Amino acid sequence: MQQQNNICDFNSSDSWVILSPIEQSIKRKIEAVGTPLKDWDIQINYGIKTGFNDAFIISTEKRNEILSNCKTEDERIRTAELIRPLLYYKCPKAIG
């Protein structure tokens, strides 16, 4: 395939992307010194992206219930730091 007079070779079974020569150079440099996400010892969660807001948006009462069930003060502090307030703006009804 040719893109802006750049030849892209898709002969290998590796994954591929279409990049300009400068983008290819930058990608190679990053891959040479970086660690791919698949090799990190982490778990990536999608959270609100799932669309299941009830699991991620909680009331003040639920927050207080969660915090009151913490076994130690340290656990309560760490849990409170994870629960972030959500700015909610209720739009007024359209006029007319």
A tleap script that builds the chain and sets N, CA, C and O, in Angstrom:
source leaprc.protein.ff14SB
mol = sequence {
  NMET GLN GLN GLN ASN ASN ILE CYS ASP PHE
  ASN SER SER ASP SER TRP VAL ILE LEU SER
  PRO ILE GLU GLN SER ILE LYS ARG LYS ILE
  GLU ALA VAL GLY THR PRO LEU LYS ASP TRP
  ASP ILE GLN ILE ASN TYR GLY ILE LYS THR
  GLY PHE ASN ASP ALA PHE ILE ILE SER THR
  GLU LYS ARG ASN GLU ILE LEU SER ASN CYS
  LYS THR GLU ASP GLU ARG ILE ARG THR ALA
  GLU LEU ILE ARG PRO LEU LEU TYR TYR LYS
  CYS PRO LYS ALA ILE CGLY
}
set mol.1.N position { 0.844 -1.171 0.000 }
set mol.1.CA position { 0.000 0.000 0.000 }
set mol.1.C position { 0.892 1.237 0.000 }
set mol.1.O position { 1.988 1.216 0.559 }
set mol.2.N position { 0.436 2.279 -0.606 }
set mol.2.CA position { 1.221 3.503 -0.659 }
set mol.2.C position { 0.390 4.649 -0.084 }
set mol.2.O position { -0.767 4.838 -0.461 }
set mol.3.N position { 0.982 5.397 0.817 }
set mol.3.CA position { 0.319 6.535 1.446 }
set mol.3.C position { 1.238 7.736 1.312 }
set mol.3.O position { 2.363 7.716 1.810 }
set mol.4.N position { 0.778 8.762 0.657 }
set mol.4.CA position { 1.573 9.969 0.445 }
set mol.4.C position { 2.977 9.611 -0.038 }
set mol.4.O position { 3.971 10.123 0.477 }
set mol.5.N position { 3.042 8.749 -1.008 }
set mol.5.CA position { 4.294 8.295 -1.610 }
set mol.5.C position { 5.185 7.530 -0.645 }
set mol.5.O position { 6.385 7.407 -0.891 }
set mol.6.N position { 4.636 7.016 0.439 }
set mol.6.CA position { 5.379 6.170 1.362 }
set mol.6.C position { 4.898 4.740 1.184 }
set mol.6.O position { 3.693 4.492 1.160 }
set mol.7.N position { 5.805 3.815 1.062 }
set mol.7.CA position { 5.432 2.424 0.882 }
set mol.7.C position { 5.319 1.761 2.244 }
set mol.7.O position { 6.240 1.816 3.058 }
set mol.8.N position { 4.159 1.128 2.478 }
set mol.8.CA position { 3.914 0.410 3.725 }
set mol.8.C position { 3.886 -1.080 3.406 }
set mol.8.O position { 3.119 -1.522 2.551 }
set mol.9.N position { 4.715 -1.844 4.086 }
set mol.9.CA position { 4.843 -3.280 3.828 }
set mol.9.C position { 4.047 -4.060 4.867 }
set mol.9.O position { 4.267 -3.906 6.068 }
set mol.10.N position { 3.112 -4.905 4.397 }
set mol.10.CA position { 2.278 -5.695 5.293 }
set mol.10.C position { 2.543 -7.187 5.104 }
set mol.10.O position { 1.613 -7.992 5.147 }
set mol.11.N position { 3.803 -7.557 4.896 }
set mol.11.CA position { 4.139 -8.951 4.626 }
set mol.11.C position { 4.254 -9.804 5.877 }
set mol.11.O position { 4.137 -11.026 5.788 }
set mol.12.N position { 4.478 -9.206 7.035 }
set mol.12.CA position { 4.659 -9.999 8.255 }
set mol.12.C position { 3.304 -10.232 8.927 }
set mol.12.O position { 2.307 -9.592 8.593 }
set mol.13.N position { 3.296 -11.152 9.870 }
set mol.13.CA position { 2.064 -11.437 10.609 }
set mol.13.C position { 1.933 -10.543 11.836 }
set mol.13.O position { 0.949 -10.647 12.568 }
set mol.14.N position { 2.904 -9.667 12.075 }
set mol.14.CA position { 2.833 -8.734 13.200 }
set mol.14.C position { 1.705 -7.729 12.967 }
set mol.14.O position { 1.248 -7.539 11.840 }
set mol.15.N position { 1.267 -7.090 14.053 }
set mol.15.CA position { 0.277 -6.026 13.892 }
set mol.15.C position { 0.917 -4.877 13.120 }
set mol.15.O position { 2.141 -4.749 13.092 }
set mol.16.N position { 0.103 -4.054 12.503 }
set mol.16.CA position { 0.649 -3.000 11.666 }
set mol.16.C position { -0.155 -1.722 11.814 }
set mol.16.O position { -1.327 -1.742 12.191 }
set mol.17.N position { 0.493 -0.625 11.511 }
set mol.17.CA position { -0.137 0.690 11.468 }
set mol.17.C position { 0.415 1.432 10.258 }
set mol.17.O position { 1.520 1.157 9.790 }
set mol.18.N position { -0.359 2.354 9.774 }
set mol.18.CA position { 0.082 3.170 8.641 }
set mol.18.C position { 0.569 4.497 9.203 }
set mol.18.O position { -0.210 5.277 9.750 }
set mol.19.N position { 1.876 4.746 9.060 }
set mol.19.CA position { 2.486 5.959 9.598 }
set mol.19.C position { 3.407 6.582 8.563 }
set mol.19.O position { 3.909 5.909 7.664 }
set mol.20.N position { 3.611 7.864 8.710 }
set mol.20.CA position { 4.596 8.544 7.869 }
set mol.20.C position { 5.981 8.090 8.324 }
set mol.20.O position { 6.106 7.521 9.409 }
set mol.21.N position { 7.008 8.324 7.538 }
set mol.21.CA position { 8.364 7.939 7.948 }
set mol.21.C position { 8.785 8.540 9.291 }
set mol.21.O position { 9.428 7.857 10.088 }
set mol.22.N position { 8.441 9.786 9.556 }
set mol.22.CA position { 8.824 10.404 10.831 }
set mol.22.C position { 8.062 9.749 11.981 }
set mol.22.O position { 8.628 9.529 13.052 }
set mol.23.N position { 6.777 9.436 11.765 }
set mol.23.CA position { 5.997 8.757 12.797 }
set mol.23.C position { 6.534 7.345 13.048 }
set mol.23.O position { 6.569 6.887 14.190 }
set mol.24.N position { 6.948 6.663 11.986 }
set mol.24.CA position { 7.544 5.337 12.131 }
set mol.24.C position { 8.829 5.417 12.951 }
set mol.24.O position { 9.088 4.559 13.796 }
set mol.25.N position { 9.628 6.449 12.698 }
set mol.25.CA position { 10.880 6.636 13.421 }
set mol.25.C position { 10.609 6.873 14.908 }
set mol.25.O position { 11.277 6.294 15.764 }
set mol.26.N position { 9.635 7.720 15.207 }
set mol.26.CA position { 9.281 7.997 16.597 }
set mol.26.C position { 8.765 6.732 17.272 }
set mol.26.O position { 9.137 6.442 18.409 }
set mol.27.N position { 7.918 5.982 16.588 }
set mol.27.CA position { 7.375 4.741 17.134 }
set mol.27.C position { 8.496 3.747 17.444 }
set mol.27.O position { 8.490 3.124 18.506 }
set mol.28.N position { 9.442 3.594 16.545 }
set mol.28.CA position { 10.574 2.683 16.768 }
set mol.28.C position { 11.385 3.100 17.990 }
set mol.28.O position { 11.785 2.253 18.789 }
set mol.29.N position { 11.631 4.412 18.140 }
set mol.29.CA position { 12.397 4.916 19.291 }
set mol.29.C position { 11.666 4.643 20.601 }
set mol.29.O position { 12.285 4.232 21.583 }
set mol.30.N position { 10.363 4.869 20.623 }
set mol.30.CA position { 9.578 4.620 21.839 }
set mol.30.C position { 9.594 3.135 22.173 }
set mol.30.O position { 9.776 2.760 23.332 }
set mol.31.N position { 9.406 2.293 21.170 }
set mol.31.CA position { 9.388 0.847 21.403 }
set mol.31.C position { 10.761 0.325 21.845 }
set mol.31.O position { 10.845 -0.675 22.558 }
set mol.32.N position { 11.831 0.999 21.423 }
set mol.32.CA position { 13.180 0.553 21.788 }
set mol.32.C position { 13.480 0.791 23.267 }
set mol.32.O position { 14.217 0.018 23.879 }
set mol.33.N position { 12.919 1.844 23.840 }
set mol.33.CA position { 13.232 2.166 25.237 }
set mol.33.C position { 12.074 1.923 26.198 }
set mol.33.O position { 12.278 1.855 27.410 }
set mol.34.N position { 10.862 1.791 25.668 }
set mol.34.CA position { 9.685 1.653 26.522 }
set mol.34.C position { 9.318 0.206 26.805 }
set mol.34.O position { 9.864 -0.719 26.205 }
set mol.35.N position { 8.388 0.030 27.724 }
set mol.35.CA position { 7.840 -1.281 28.064 }
set mol.35.C position { 6.392 -1.305 27.595 }
set mol.35.O position { 5.609 -0.441 27.987 }
set mol.36.N position { 6.021 -2.271 26.767 }
set mol.36.CA position { 4.631 -2.335 26.304 }
set mol.36.C position { 3.662 -2.524 27.477 }
set mol.36.O position { 4.003 -3.168 28.469 }
set mol.37.N position { 2.465 -1.966 27.361 }
set mol.37.CA position { 1.478 -2.081 28.431 }
set mol.37.C position { 1.190 -3.534 28.778 }
set mol.37.O position { 0.936 -3.849 29.941 }
set mol.38.N position { 1.223 -4.421 27.794 }
set mol.38.CA position { 0.936 -5.833 28.061 }
set mol.38.C position { 1.972 -6.456 28.995 }
set mol.38.O position { 1.706 -7.484 29.619 }
set mol.39.N position { 3.159 -5.836 29.096 }
set mol.39.CA position { 4.209 -6.348 29.967 }
set mol.39.C position { 4.224 -5.683 31.349 }
set mol.39.O position { 5.014 -6.071 32.209 }
set mol.40.N position { 3.364 -4.691 31.568 }
set mol.40.CA position { 3.274 -4.042 32.865 }
set mol.40.C position { 2.471 -4.944 33.790 }
set mol.40.O position { 1.575 -5.657 33.339 }
set mol.41.N position { 2.780 -4.917 35.053 }
set mol.41.CA position { 2.037 -5.706 36.027 }
set mol.41.C position { 0.874 -4.864 36.562 }
set mol.41.O position { 0.832 -4.503 37.739 }
set mol.42.N position { -0.078 -4.559 35.650 }
set mol.42.CA position { -1.218 -3.730 36.033 }
set mol.42.C position { -2.495 -4.329 35.459 }
set mol.42.O position { -2.469 -5.155 34.546 }
set mol.43.N position { -3.594 -3.890 36.018 }
set mol.43.CA position { -4.901 -4.266 35.500 }
set mol.43.C position { -5.583 -2.974 35.088 }
set mol.43.O position { -5.754 -2.071 35.908 }
set mol.44.N position { -5.970 -2.878 33.835 }
set mol.44.CA position { -6.628 -1.677 33.343 }
set mol.44.C position { -8.134 -1.917 33.367 }
set mol.44.O position { -8.633 -2.857 32.749 }
set mol.45.N position { -8.846 -1.061 34.083 }
set mol.45.CA position { -10.300 -1.164 34.182 }
set mol.45.C position { -10.934 -0.042 33.372 }
set mol.45.O position { -10.366 1.042 33.240 }
set mol.46.N position { -12.092 -0.309 32.842 }
set mol.46.CA position { -12.754 0.665 31.989 }
set mol.46.C position { -13.734 1.556 32.730 }
set mol.46.O position { -14.087 2.620 32.222 }
set mol.47.N position { -14.183 1.163 33.905 }
set mol.47.CA position { -15.034 2.012 34.726 }
set mol.47.C position { -16.295 2.484 34.039 }
set mol.47.O position { -17.054 1.679 33.499 }
set mol.48.N position { -16.521 3.776 34.057 }
set mol.48.CA position { -17.763 4.354 33.546 }
set mol.48.C position { -17.959 4.057 32.064 }
set mol.48.O position { -19.088 4.116 31.577 }
set mol.49.N position { -16.915 3.748 31.351 }
set mol.49.CA position { -17.032 3.422 29.929 }
set mol.49.C position { -18.007 2.273 29.694 }
set mol.49.O position { -18.560 2.153 28.601 }
set mol.50.N position { -18.228 1.428 30.696 }
set mol.50.CA position { -19.134 0.292 30.545 }
set mol.50.C position { -20.580 0.734 30.401 }
set mol.50.O position { -21.414 -0.024 29.905 }
set mol.51.N position { -20.884 1.941 30.826 }
set mol.51.CA position { -22.257 2.422 30.775 }
set mol.51.C position { -23.066 2.015 31.999 }
set mol.51.O position { -24.229 2.402 32.109 }
set mol.52.N position { -22.497 1.256 32.916 }
set mol.52.CA position { -23.208 0.815 34.111 }
set mol.52.C position { -22.956 1.823 35.228 }
set mol.52.O position { -22.233 1.543 36.184 }
set mol.53.N position { -23.561 2.997 35.093 }
set mol.53.CA position { -23.311 4.097 36.012 }
set mol.53.C position { -23.614 3.752 37.463 }
set mol.53.O position { -22.956 4.268 38.367 }
set mol.54.N position { -24.610 2.878 37.707 }
set mol.54.CA position { -24.967 2.548 39.086 }
set mol.54.C position { -23.799 1.943 39.863 }
set mol.54.O position { -23.754 2.038 41.090 }
set mol.55.N position { -22.866 1.329 39.160 }
set mol.55.CA position { -21.712 0.740 39.835 }
set mol.55.C position { -20.627 1.768 40.111 }
set mol.55.O position { -19.733 1.508 40.917 }
set mol.56.N position { -20.679 2.918 39.471 }
set mol.56.CA position { -19.590 3.884 39.575 }
set mol.56.C position { -20.020 5.252 40.093 }
set mol.56.O position { -19.182 6.032 40.545 }
set mol.57.N position { -21.303 5.546 40.033 }
set mol.57.CA position { -21.809 6.817 40.543 }
set mol.57.C position { -22.689 6.490 41.735 }
set mol.57.O position { -23.740 5.866 41.591 }
set mol.58.N position { -22.250 6.919 42.923 }
set mol.58.CA position { -22.951 6.569 44.153 }
set mol.58.C position { -23.438 7.821 44.866 }
set mol.58.O position { -22.910 8.914 44.665 }
set mol.59.N position { -24.441 7.643 45.691 }
set mol.59.CA position { -24.988 8.755 46.477 }
set mol.59.C position { -24.086 9.042 47.679 }
set mol.59.O position { -23.201 8.254 48.016 }
set mol.60.N position { -24.331 10.179 48.311 }
set mol.60.CA position { -23.601 10.527 49.525 }
set mol.60.C position { -23.863 9.488 50.617 }
set mol.60.O position { -22.964 9.130 51.378 }
set mol.61.N position { -25.097 9.015 50.681 }
set mol.61.CA position { -25.442 8.000 51.678 }
set mol.61.C position { -24.634 6.724 51.451 }
set mol.61.O position { -24.124 6.137 52.405 }
set mol.62.N position { -24.514 6.292 50.196 }
set mol.62.CA position { -23.749 5.082 49.878 }
set mol.62.C position { -22.272 5.301 50.212 }
set mol.62.O position { -21.617 4.406 50.747 }
set mol.63.N position { -21.746 6.488 49.898 }
set mol.63.CA position { -20.348 6.810 50.227 }
set mol.63.C position { -20.121 6.676 51.724 }
set mol.63.O position { -19.156 6.055 52.167 }
set mol.64.N position { -21.028 7.270 52.498 }
set mol.64.CA position { -20.904 7.209 53.954 }
set mol.64.C position { -20.997 5.771 54.464 }
set mol.64.O position { -20.286 5.391 55.394 }
set mol.65.N position { -21.870 4.978 53.854 }
set mol.65.CA position { -21.990 3.569 54.245 }
set mol.65.C position { -20.693 2.808 53.965 }
set mol.65.O position { -20.232 2.025 54.796 }
set mol.66.N position { -20.117 3.044 52.799 }
set mol.66.CA position { -18.851 2.385 52.441 }
set mol.66.C position { -17.759 2.773 53.431 }
set mol.66.O position { -17.019 1.918 53.918 }
set mol.67.N position { -17.662 4.070 53.725 }
set mol.67.CA position { -16.622 4.544 54.635 }
set mol.67.C position { -16.834 4.023 56.057 }
set mol.67.O position { -15.866 3.738 56.762 }
set mol.68.N position { -18.082 3.899 56.478 }
set mol.68.CA position { -18.342 3.415 57.839 }
set mol.68.C position { -18.022 1.929 57.984 }
set mol.68.O position { -17.840 1.441 59.100 }
set mol.69.N position { -17.952 1.204 56.860 }
set mol.69.CA position { -17.612 -0.226 56.909 }
set mol.69.C position { -16.106 -0.491 56.853 }
set mol.69.O position { -15.683 -1.646 56.909 }
set mol.70.N position { -15.308 0.546 56.747 }
set mol.70.CA position { -13.854 0.368 56.749 }
set mol.70.C position { -13.411 -0.083 58.138 }
set mol.70.O position { -13.935 0.389 59.147 }
set mol.71.N position { -12.458 -0.983 58.185 }
set mol.71.CA position { -12.029 -1.591 59.457 }
set mol.71.C position { -11.031 -0.729 60.230 }
set mol.71.O position { -10.990 -0.776 61.459 }
set mol.72.N position { -10.228 0.058 59.510 }
set mol.72.CA position { -9.238 0.907 60.180 }
set mol.72.C position { -9.340 2.331 59.649 }
set mol.72.O position { -9.934 2.582 58.601 }
set mol.73.N position { -8.754 3.244 60.386 }
set mol.73.CA position { -8.739 4.644 59.946 }
set mol.73.C position { -7.931 4.795 58.652 }
set mol.73.O position { -8.298 5.567 57.766 }
set mol.74.N position { -6.823 4.044 58.556 }
set mol.74.CA position { -6.010 4.088 57.344 }
set mol.74.C position { -6.819 3.617 56.128 }
set mol.74.O position { -6.749 4.223 55.058 }
set mol.75.N position { -7.582 2.541 56.299 }
set mol.75.CA position { -8.419 2.035 55.204 }
set mol.75.C position { -9.478 3.074 54.821 }
set mol.75.O position { -9.765 3.272 53.640 }
set mol.76.N position { -10.055 3.736 55.831 }
set mol.76.CA position { -11.068 4.763 55.566 }
set mol.76.C position { -10.480 5.919 54.781 }
set mol.76.O position { -11.108 6.417 53.847 }
set mol.77.N position { -9.290 6.349 55.146 }
set mol.77.CA position { -8.637 7.459 54.446 }
set mol.77.C position { -8.335 7.080 53.002 }
set mol.77.O position { -8.604 7.850 52.080 }
set mol.78.N position { -7.772 5.883 52.813 }
set mol.78.CA position { -7.448 5.443 51.446 }
set mol.78.C position { -8.706 5.274 50.601 }
set mol.78.O position { -8.708 5.607 49.416 }
set mol.79.N position { -9.772 4.761 51.201 }
set mol.79.CA position { -11.032 4.575 50.481 }
set mol.79.C position { -11.641 5.926 50.118 }
set mol.79.O position { -12.124 6.116 49.002 }
set mol.80.N position { -11.618 6.863 51.065 }
set mol.80.CA position { -12.161 8.198 50.809 }
set mol.80.C position { -11.431 8.884 49.658 }
set mol.80.O position { -12.039 9.636 48.897 }
set mol.81.N position { -10.137 8.630 49.528 }
set mol.81.CA position { -9.370 9.220 48.431 }
set mol.81.C position { -9.777 8.645 47.079 }
set mol.81.O position { -9.642 9.310 46.052 }
set mol.82.N position { -10.273 7.413 47.079 }
set mol.82.CA position { -10.688 6.779 45.820 }
set mol.82.C position { -12.059 7.246 45.348 }
set mol.82.O position { -12.349 7.237 44.151 }
set mol.83.N position { -12.893 7.652 46.288 }
set mol.83.CA position { -14.245 8.094 45.938 }
set mol.83.C position { -14.193 9.587 45.640 }
set mol.83.O position { -14.032 10.410 46.542 }
set mol.84.N position { -14.330 9.913 44.389 }
set mol.84.CA position { -14.221 11.310 43.959 }
set mol.84.C position { -15.601 11.928 43.765 }
set mol.84.O position { -16.526 11.254 43.312 }
set mol.85.N position { -15.743 13.209 44.107 }
set mol.85.CA position { -17.036 13.861 43.856 }
set mol.85.C position { -17.271 14.029 42.348 }
set mol.85.O position { -16.334 14.188 41.565 }
set mol.86.N position { -18.518 13.990 41.986 }
set mol.86.CA position { -18.897 14.137 40.585 }
set mol.86.C position { -19.645 15.446 40.435 }
set mol.86.O position { -20.630 15.689 41.133 }
set mol.87.N position { -19.185 16.285 39.532 }
set mol.87.CA position { -19.887 17.534 39.262 }
set mol.87.C position { -21.105 17.199 38.423 }
set mol.87.O position { -20.980 16.660 37.324 }
set mol.88.N position { -22.269 17.515 38.932 }
set mol.88.CA position { -23.508 17.191 38.250 }
set mol.88.C position { -24.254 18.489 38.017 }
set mol.88.O position { -24.519 19.244 38.952 }
set mol.89.N position { -24.581 18.735 36.792 }
set mol.89.CA position { -25.315 19.934 36.448 }
set mol.89.C position { -26.620 19.508 35.804 }
set mol.89.O position { -26.627 18.831 34.776 }
set mol.90.N position { -27.704 19.905 36.407 }
set mol.90.CA position { -29.015 19.575 35.864 }
set mol.90.C position { -29.453 20.724 34.972 }
set mol.90.O position { -29.620 21.857 35.425 }
set mol.91.N position { -29.633 20.415 33.715 }
set mol.91.CA position { -30.026 21.441 32.753 }
set mol.91.C position { -31.479 21.844 33.001 }
set mol.91.O position { -32.335 20.990 33.232 }
set mol.92.N position { -31.753 23.150 32.953 }
set mol.92.CA position { -33.168 23.582 33.094 }
set mol.92.C position { -33.945 23.127 31.872 }
set mol.92.O position { -33.378 22.923 30.799 }
set mol.93.N position { -35.240 22.972 32.048 }
set mol.93.CA position { -36.080 22.579 30.925 }
set mol.93.C position { -36.030 23.644 29.843 }
set mol.93.O position { -35.955 24.843 30.114 }
set mol.94.N position { -36.073 23.164 28.614 }
set mol.94.CA position { -36.062 24.106 27.495 }
set mol.94.C position { -37.350 24.916 27.504 }
set mol.94.O position { -38.432 24.399 27.783 }
set mol.95.N position { -37.208 26.174 27.196 }
set mol.95.CA position { -38.377 27.067 27.174 }
set mol.95.C position { -38.956 27.051 25.768 }
set mol.95.O position { -38.239 27.159 24.773 }
set mol.96.N position { -40.253 26.914 25.718 }
set mol.96.CA position { -40.946 26.996 24.429 }
set mol.96.C position { -41.121 25.684 23.849 }
set mol.96.O position { -41.686 25.561 22.762 }
savepdb mol mol.pdb
quit
